[in-house]
Every structure is written in C-alpha cells, then in structure tokens.
C-alpha cells in the first residue's frame, strides 16, 4: 500500500508540539505595517496555537491523527 501524502501547504505552515497542540504563525505581519498601531503589531508577534475546533482537521492534513 502506498504512503499517505501530507498536504505540503499545511506542512510549511504548522508544527505539532510535543503536547499535541499545533503551532502556527500569525497573519497580517508581512507588509503595510505603517497604519497598524504598535500594540496590534506587538500582539501579532510570536507563535500562536491553533484552535481545538480546527486541530483535528490540520492533524489529518499532516497525517498525525
């Protein structure tokens, strides 16, 4: 039986942590940051975790479920 393929787009965007939660980057951080407040930019910094509702779907994309 052939190997299962991972979704390569999801593979680039998500990492599964040791406790099973999924790490993701935050959107709206690439360009046109001049109109954003410092507070908003600061809160977008650093990794975030995926909501529990979406976690099972993303794990299926990564073949971790």
N, C-alpha and C positions, 0 to 999 in steps of 0.2 A: 504494500500500500504506500502511495507517495506521501511525502512530508506535507504538513499543513503550512501554507504560506502566511506570514504575518502581513498585516496591512503596513506597507512601507511608510506611508504618510504618518500613521499613528506611531510607528517605531521611532521616527525622528522627533516627535513632539512630546512623548510621555515616557516616564521611567517608573517602574514598580519598585516601591521601597520595601525594606525587609519586613515591615509590619503589615504589608499587603495594600497599603494606600498608594495612590498613584500621584506622582508629582507632575506638575505642568507649569509652563511659563504663563505670564500674563500678557494679554493683548493690549493694544493701544500704546506701545512703547517704542515704535520704530521711527516715526517722523512726525513733523508738525507738532513739536512739543512746546512751542513758544506760547501758544494760547492756553496751555494747561497750567493750573496752579501748582506750586511746589508741593503742597500737601497731597494732591492727587498723584503726582509723579512718584513721590516717596512711597505712597501706599501700593503702587504698582510694582515696586521693586521686589526682588527675591522670588523664590518659588512658592507656588500655591499648591493645594491638593484638589483633586477632582471630587465633585460632589458624589455622594453614595449612590444617587439615582443613576448617574452615568458610568459609574465604576465598572459594573458588570459588562456593559457594552464595550468599553475600552479594553477590558481584560480579554474579551473574546477576540477583539481585533489583534491583540498582541499574543494570542494563543497561551495565555496564562490562566484561563478559567478552568 
